[in-house]
Amino acid sequence: MQTPDEFFTALDKEIMSSAAVGNPFFSAFREGRVDVEGIRFFADQYFLYIRTFPQILAGLAHRVEDEVIRRELAKTIVSELGGSAGEVHFELFRKATAPLGVDPAPVGAVDYLPESVALVDGIKDLFYNDTVEAALGGHYTIEQSGLPMISSFYEGFRVLPGSTYESMEYFYLHLLVEHDHVAWIRSAVSRALGDERTRADIHRGAMRIAGLLGDFWGALYSRLPATSRA
């Protein structure tokens, strides 16, 4: 059986080589090829994901029997909701898009891509109905892929007309806290590592979310204007 370090090394390699991280949508952002109209469509779809995730994660925390694992999940929930005195993170995203004249629609107020719905429904199904180990694996992928995602979006947003230092707080904050989020979920997954069955569940959940995220980013890329696609 692999040591914990070997398990995480192999899992990280699979996640980082998946379309959840290496995808043309992130490349388009990094290269400044996503204009304001692209942001307008992206914002509604992405907002569905980030607006519902803390609530879904709270549901997983309720299912967990191990108090140490629940504590690690709670850290991320509290972080996403602004900590002790900060602003809820999805509201910071609204501030990032506001100078561009973009206001993400409330959840349920727009038509979503099938891949957007599939991502949120897939997280719910994994976190609410699958084994806790599989759910922890899925959460691990979300956090492990978070820093490459935020880094890509930061590069795109910072060159858009209207973006300011103040409006970019969502990205600055996540460039810092994503490291903590990964550490917290890694601690939770480490606690859950057991026999081959539990490890297989962790891996299965991680790869399920990697697939859903890859499909989501791919669908968003397909909706960019042809001039924005390489």
C-alpha positions in Angstrom: 0.0 0.0 0.0 1.2 3.5 -0.8 2.4 5.8 2.0 0.2 8.9 2.5 2.8 11.0 0.8 2.9 8.6 -2.2 -0.9 8.6 -2.3 -1.1 12.4 -2.4 1.7 12.7 -5.0 -0.1 10.4 -7.3 -3.5 12.0 -6.8 -2.1 15.5 -7.3 -0.4 14.4 -10.5 -3.8 13.2 -11.9 -5.6 16.3 -10.8 -3.1 18.7 -12.2 -2.9 16.8 -15.5 -6.7 16.8 -15.9 -8.9 19.3 -17.7 -9.9 20.7 -14.3 -6.6 22.5 -14.4 -5.1 22.3 -17.9 -7.8 23.7 -20.1 -8.1 26.3 -22.9 -10.5 28.4 -20.8 -7.8 29.1 -18.2 -5.4 29.8 -21.0 -7.7 32.3 -22.6 -7.9 34.2 -19.3 -4.1 34.1 -18.7 -3.5 35.4 -22.2 -6.1 38.3 -21.9 -8.4 36.9 -24.5 -11.6 37.1 -22.5 -13.3 40.4 -23.0 -16.1 42.0 -21.0 -18.8 40.2 -23.0 -17.1 36.9 -22.2 -17.0 37.9 -18.5 -20.7 38.7 -18.6 -21.6 35.1 -19.7 -18.9 33.5 -17.5 -20.0 35.4 -14.4 -23.5 34.0 -14.2 -22.3 30.4 -14.7 -19.4 30.7 -12.2 -21.6 32.5 -9.7 -23.9 29.5 -9.5 -20.9 27.4 -8.5 -19.3 29.6 -5.9 -22.7 30.8 -4.4 -23.9 27.2 -3.7 -20.6 25.6 -2.7 -20.4 26.7 0.9 -23.9 25.5 1.6 -23.2 22.2 0.0 -20.0 21.8 1.9 -21.9 22.5 5.1 -24.1 19.6 4.3 -21.1 17.3 4.0 -19.8 18.6 7.4 -23.1 17.5 8.9 -22.6 13.9 7.6 -19.1 13.5 9.0 -18.7 11.6 12.2 -15.1 12.4 12.8 -14.9 15.7 14.7 -11.4 16.5 13.4 -12.5 16.1 9.8 -15.6 18.2 10.5 -13.3 20.9 12.0 -11.2 21.0 8.9 -14.2 21.3 6.6 -15.6 24.0 8.9 -12.5 26.1 8.4 -13.2 26.3 4.7 -16.9 27.0 5.2 -16.1 29.9 7.6 -13.4 31.2 5.2 -15.8 31.2 2.3 -18.3 33.1 4.4 -15.8 35.8 5.2 -14.2 34.6 8.4 -14.9 36.5 11.6 -15.2 40.0 10.1 -14.6 39.7 6.3 -17.0 39.8 3.4 -18.6 36.6 2.0 -16.4 35.5 -0.9 -19.2 35.4 -3.6 -20.0 39.0 -2.8 -16.4 39.9 -3.4 -16.7 38.4 -6.8 -19.6 40.7 -7.5 -17.3 43.6 -6.6 -14.8 42.3 -9.1 -17.2 42.3 -11.9 -19.1 45.6 -11.0 -16.5 48.0 -12.5 -17.0 46.1 -15.8 -20.7 46.7 -15.8 -21.4 43.0 -15.0 -23.7 41.9 -12.1 -24.0 38.1 -11.8 -27.6 37.1 -11.7 -29.0 35.6 -8.5 -29.0 31.8 -8.5 -31.9 30.5 -10.6 -32.5 33.7 -12.4 -30.8 32.8 -15.7 -30.6 29.8 -18.0 -27.5 27.7 -17.1 -25.4 25.5 -19.3 -26.0 21.8 -18.8 -22.4 21.5 -17.6 -23.0 24.2 -15.0 -26.0 22.4 -13.6 -24.2 19.1 -13.8 -21.3 20.5 -11.8 -23.4 21.7 -9.0 -25.7 18.7 -9.0 -22.7 16.4 -9.1 -21.1 18.1 -6.1 -24.4 17.8 -4.2 -24.8 14.1 -5.1 -21.2 13.3 -4.1 -21.3 15.3 -0.9 -24.8 14.2 0.2 -25.3 10.7 -1.1 -21.9 9.0 -1.7 -19.4 7.8 0.9 -17.8 10.5 3.0 -14.4 9.4 1.7 -15.5 10.0 -1.9 -16.9 13.4 -1.0 -13.6 14.3 0.7 -11.8 13.3 -2.5 -14.1 15.6 -4.5 -13.5 18.5 -2.2 -9.8 17.9 -2.4 -9.9 18.3 -6.2 -11.9 21.5 -5.9 -9.3 23.0 -3.6 -6.3 21.6 -5.4 -7.5 23.1 -8.7 -8.5 26.3 -7.0 -5.1 28.1 -7.1 -4.5 27.5 -10.9 -8.1 28.7 -11.5 -7.7 31.9 -9.5 -4.3 32.6 -10.9 -5.7 32.4 -14.4 -8.7 34.6 -13.7 -6.5 37.2 -11.9 -4.3 37.5 -15.0 -7.4 38.1 -17.2 -9.3 40.5 -14.9 -6.3 42.7 -14.1 -6.0 43.9 -17.7 -9.6 44.6 -18.3 -10.6 48.3 -18.5 -12.3 49.3 -15.3 -10.6 46.8 -13.0 -9.0 48.5 -10.0 -6.9 47.5 -7.0 -10.0 47.6 -4.8 -12.2 45.6 -7.2 -9.6 42.8 -7.4 -9.8 41.9 -3.7 -11.6 38.6 -4.6 -8.5 37.4 -6.5 -5.9 38.8 -4.1 -7.6 37.1 -1.2 -7.9 33.7 -2.9 -4.3 33.8 -4.0 -3.5 33.8 -0.3 -6.2 31.5 1.2 -6.2 28.8 -1.4 -3.0 27.4 0.2 -4.8 27.2 3.5 -7.8 25.5 1.9 -5.6 22.9 0.4 -3.9 22.3 3.7 -7.2 21.9 5.5 -8.7 19.4 3.1 -5.4 17.5 2.9 -5.5 17.2 6.7 -9.1 15.9 6.4 -8.3 13.4 3.7 -5.2 12.2 5.5 -7.4 11.5 8.5 -9.7 9.4 6.3 -7.0 7.4 4.6 -7.5 3.8 5.6 -7.6 0.6 3.6 -7.7 0.1 -0.2 -11.4 0.6 -0.3 -11.4 4.0 1.4 -8.5 5.1 -0.8 -10.3 4.0 -3.9 -13.3 6.0 -2.8 -11.2 9.1 -2.3 -9.7 8.7 -5.7 -13.0 8.1 -7.3 -14.5 11.2 -5.8 -11.5 13.3 -6.8 -11.7 12.1 -10.4 -15.4 12.6 -10.6 -15.1 16.2 -9.7 -12.1 16.6 -12.0 -14.3 15.4 -14.8 -17.2 17.7 -14.0 -14.9 20.7 -13.6 -13.2 19.9 -16.9 -16.6 19.7 -18.7 -17.7 23.0 -17.1 -14.6 24.9 -18.2 -14.7 23.3 -21.6 -18.3 24.4 -22.1 -17.5 27.9 -21.0 -14.6 28.1 -23.5 -16.9 26.9 -26.3 -19.2 29.9 -25.6 -16.4 32.5 -26.0 -16.4 34.4 -29.3 -14.3 32.8 -32.0 -11.8 35.7 -31.8 -11.2 34.8 -28.1 -10.5 31.1 -28.8 -7.0 30.1 -29.9 
